[in-house]
């Protein structure tokens, strides 16, 4: 039975049901722009997870010892080393796999980017993970600086160029492990 009251939704709308919103474009929000930029970068650079993630059948400690040396060959120093397993054991009394987060920094690039944009410090240093997988392998993963900059929003061309250089240096370091 159809409603003919003044408040009825069918009577209030000036278009037939199912036809609303046609011809009207949605407003693109900041998150949508960031997501679109990130997807565009993935297409342009052909980003593969393999470039920033390597798996080794070697002992965890042996691989972990090689990571700072490989980073150093590309000008990175390890500023911080967070032992997640020890921290979780100490704070929560839970057992966790061997897992370390290394904060890698290339001082000349960090200086350049901080001169251009102070807030970019929120994204520094570049994190490199070393952990033991469920299969007993050792995994080394690094953050992609270009994707990090894309997630931060609009960046200047200078910062994008620096991110591209840092990205290449991290890829080279990952290959040397």
PyMOL commands that set and color helices and strands:
alter all, ss='L'
color gray80, all
select helices_A, chain A and resi 9-12+30-45+49-52+60-73+84-92+107-116+118-123+145-152+157-176
alter helices_A, ss='H'
color red, helices_A
select strands_A, chain A and resi 53-56+77-83+99-105+126-132+138-142
alter strands_A, ss='S'
color yellow, strands_A
deselect
rebuild
show_as cartoon
